[in-house]
Amino acid sequence: MDKAPDQKGSITDWVKPGDKSGEFKRQVSSFRSWIENKPDAEFPPEKGRYHLYVSYACPWAHRTMIVRKLKGLEDFVGITSVHWHMGQKGWRFAEKGEDVSGDLTTPDPLHKGFTHLRDIYFEQDPDYSGRFTVPTLYDKKTNKIVSNESSEIIRMFYTAFDDQLPEEYKKIDLFPKNLQKDIEEMNNWVYNDINNGVYRSGFATTEEAYTKAVTTLFQSLDRIESHLSTSSTPYLLSSPHITEADIRLYTTIVRFDPVYVQHFKCNVRDIRSGYPHLHSQINQFAITPVGPLPNILPLEEEVAAVKFGGAKK
């Protein structure tokens, strides 16, 4: 998520310089084409034709990785993760021989000499002036970006390749007709208040903008907790199986405690201790986490930060 060099401001200007509201406003995605299974499609669903650029750090990219896996599209859509560090030129690719965590974190396998994701955007349009975002779905045959809108990429993956998939993957329906209206309605406020709400909280540049965003965020987390507490299944909307609503919520919730609570100042409550139904949903296999350590402090012992603060007074 970088800015082109001729734009005013810096990549770290999540709020536009001079915007007195202090509110983070997410840019609309620039590439909105579709992989379609029809005779005249610009981007037909050909096996091995497409490549997905992601970041392990990005919840929006994470959505596409989950759906790609659930639909069995590993042989249909290749994947590369950028390096976890975002500098002034935006997401960069790992260098050859660089020791970086994540099996998918490699140099760009399609473009020798491309060092940053931005190079792919400039390949298509030398005058491109938007942000360079993940996920980016790329067509290897035409050397074009198909889409950089995660909500539309996942819906392409739902059905576009079904005619070529084994029945076990073809039958997976993440957007069932009987729940589509409810999913769309839930997506609207979950996206605005939770998925984007953590960023609106973390990137706010005024106290007023931060307070507004974080208050709305936790009101909506309470609302989701209530939905799950009355669901007849482990999934949202009492669905008998996972749907788009669960996937879109999950990628934010799984990052909430380790990242957003502190880094984005979303510390009214954490998921682990404040939202038992949400916490159960993201850990349905009952895997016990390693931390935090120690698990429980002695009754009279303060956490280290509190002891340190008291000593400084």
LINFENQUI-V541744 format. One record per run of one state. SS is the DSSP state (2 for helix, 1 for strand, 0 for the rest). FROM is the first residue (numbers start at 1). TO is the last residue. If there is no record, write none. Layout:
ss->SS from->FROM to->TO
ss->SS from->FROM to->TO
This chain:
ss->0 from->1 to->2
ss->1 from->3 to->3
ss->0 from->4 to->31
ss->1 from->32 to->32
ss->0 from->33 to->34
ss->1 from->35 to->35
ss->0 from->36 to->42
ss->1 from->43 to->43
ss->0 from->44 to->49
ss->1 from->50 to->54
ss->0 from->55 to->58
ss->2 from->59 to->70
ss->0 from->71 to->76
ss->1 from->77 to->81
ss->0 from->82 to->85
ss->1 from->86 to->87
ss->0 from->88 to->89
ss->1 from->90 to->92
ss->0 from->93 to->104
ss->1 from->105 to->105
ss->0 from->106 to->115
ss->1 from->116 to->116
ss->0 from->117 to->117
ss->2 from->118 to->124
ss->0 from->125 to->130
ss->1 from->131 to->131
ss->0 from->132 to->135
ss->1 from->136 to->139
ss->0 from->140 to->143
ss->1 from->144 to->147
ss->0 from->148 to->149
ss->2 from->150 to->159
ss->0 from->160 to->161
ss->2 from->162 to->164
ss->0 from->165 to->166
ss->2 from->167 to->170
ss->0 from->171 to->176
ss->2 from->177 to->195
ss->0 from->196 to->196
ss->2 from->197 to->202
ss->0 from->203 to->206
ss->2 from->207 to->230
ss->0 from->231 to->235
ss->2 from->236 to->238
ss->0 from->239 to->243
ss->2 from->244 to->263
ss->0 from->264 to->270
ss->2 from->271 to->274
ss->0 from->275 to->275
ss->2 from->276 to->281
ss->0 from->282 to->303
ss->2 from->304 to->312
ss->0 from->313 to->313
